[in-house]
Amino acid sequence: MRRGMTTVMDSIKECVGKALEKVSIVDVHTHLFNSSFGELLLWGIDELLTYHYLVAEVMRYTDISYDRFWSMSKKEQAEFVWDELFVKRVPISEAARGVVSVLSAFGLDLSSKSLDTYRDYFSRYSVDEYVDTVLEMAHIDYLVMTNDPFDEKERVVWDGSYVEDRRFRPALRLDQLLNGWLNNWFTLKSWGYNVGEVIDSDTLKEIKRFLRDWIKRMSPVYMAVSLPPSFELSYKDPASIIIQEAVLPVAEEFNLPFAMMVGVKKLSNPMLRLAGDSVGKANIGVIEYLCRSYPHNKFFVLMLSKENQHELIVMARKFRNLHIFGCWWFLNNPSIVREITSERLDMLGFSFTFQHSDARVLDQLIYKWRHSKDVILPLLIERYSAIIRSGWHLSEVEIEKGVNALFGGEFQSFLDRRF
């Protein structure tokens, strides 16, 4: 193969592999924080082991009471999970394998299965050293946080100690404003916004002022909300009214995407706490209506149910103001990511964002992106090989351009566009 010129079939695997190895990633949705948020930034082996995926998994193997587990310290919970899932059993699930991938990435001896040894290794890092190390290992250009003005621990930081780090960019999360209006409107009023429980024109004006204030304070990449599968647009529903009469006008004003993450059934099993959330099929018609009715707004959409994915891809073909990204939460398993990504490549080409980490623990950036690259490598090889067999001349530069688009380039283009 002549570099930068026409490829031959035998070089495709090498070229795609190199492109994936060197790509700088934009992680468009995480639950991470930069170090100025203090304890809200989760990192290290104990946080990895007490990740809610693993908590839900360990409960399937044991008869420990929920109350007993939650009464343990973080250290004790981590030791319990380690013993049950990594010592007594083979860590074959995606979340458990992720822990193994992180330990392996740092060159630790996996045969010892010594949690204390692993703890000792990670304790040598300062927070800032560890942030630098993990972002470099995961090849992260920047990631997008999830920032909720109604969270008092976060709000304290925004009010005084926030330090900008271009590698960690804000997203303005609106769950408590939209889904919890009846419980939270008075909080907004206590902050000096003249709102009332009934959403009239004066209250909408003040909600817009609140949104503008926080956009100017945060400079968010987008505004976002997580919605239940039952969500419908209704003139009686506070979330529907606020979205259409406040959020979308302000989003258009600032040319910000509105991210809708649809399909979470909160606390199906409340005894599992965060690990107790579940999934339901949602009505794609809501997305269609918004994309059609607000053509100058940009919508950034995830749906949690696998059954919604085909409809969502078709919707993205029909509306250029709709950008879909990644495989979220219960979909973020290699078998499902492979299927959904393949269908998206078939129908959307490069005009979507391949994946996001949804990481809650910094270390997860390492395994989630390594595992994701393992999934997309054969998919890209298959497609590039197919067009070469059809007679198309393909350059190494073009391969790199396609990979960059899928790992953040197309997202960046979507942010920059106006409709």
Secondary structure by P-SEA (a helix, b strand, c coil): ccccccccccaaaaaaaaaaacccccccccccccccccccccccaaaaaacaaaaaaaaaaccccaaaaaaccaaaaaaaaaaacccccccccaaaaaaaaaaaaaccccccccaaaaaaaaacccaaaaaaaaaaaacccbbbbbbbcccaaaaaaaaccbbbbccbbbbbccccccccccccaaaaaaacccccccccaaaaaaaaaaaaaaaaaccccbbbbbbccccccccccaaaaaaaccaaaaaaaacbbbbbbccccccccccccccccbbbbbcaaaaaaaaaaccccccccccccccaaaaaaaaaaccccccccccccccccaaaaaaaaaaaaacccccccccccccccccaaaaaaaaaaaaaaaaaaaaaaaaaaacccccaaaaaaaaaaaacaaaaaaaaccc
